[in-house]
Amino acid sequence: MSTKKEYSSEEITVVWEPGLCIHSEKCWKGLPNVFKPKEKPWINVAGAEADTLRSQIDKCPSGALSYLKEKPTNESKMSEVKAQVLEDGPLMVTGACEITHKDGTVEVKDKVFFCRCGETANKPYCDGAHKKAEFKG
């Protein structure tokens, strides 16, 4: 499991899980005023409006970036869970997905990418190792 880091303003808390990041670069190419990988801290939540941040974070392909939401309602708990096998890549699961780890800890994620190639250093999550391994499937 990866260590989570949080970056907050009055309107939003951005959560980053470095161990899930596959370095697609969508974050900093999409919002360079917020995501600055050469700076510390690398996320500046004051660089954009909260809705703009949410929209960009929703484009994160690995789920390494997320934001805190209000407590789920019964309706959101009942959201449809979908799984999609990505060509030559991970299994993408969307919807309220509850993950119970072997140590008993539980996480709930709206989007998660599970490794299919077996090469990830962050099991069960994809870390992009399938690219280097030239995984096909």
Secondary structure, DSSP 8 states (H G I E B T S, - for coil): ----EEEE-SS-EEEE-GGG-----HHHHH-TTTB-TTSSS-B-GGGS-HHHHHHHHTT-SSS-EEE------HHHHT---EEEE-TTS-EEEEEEEEEE-TTS-EEEEEEEEE-SSS--SSTTB--SHHHHTT---
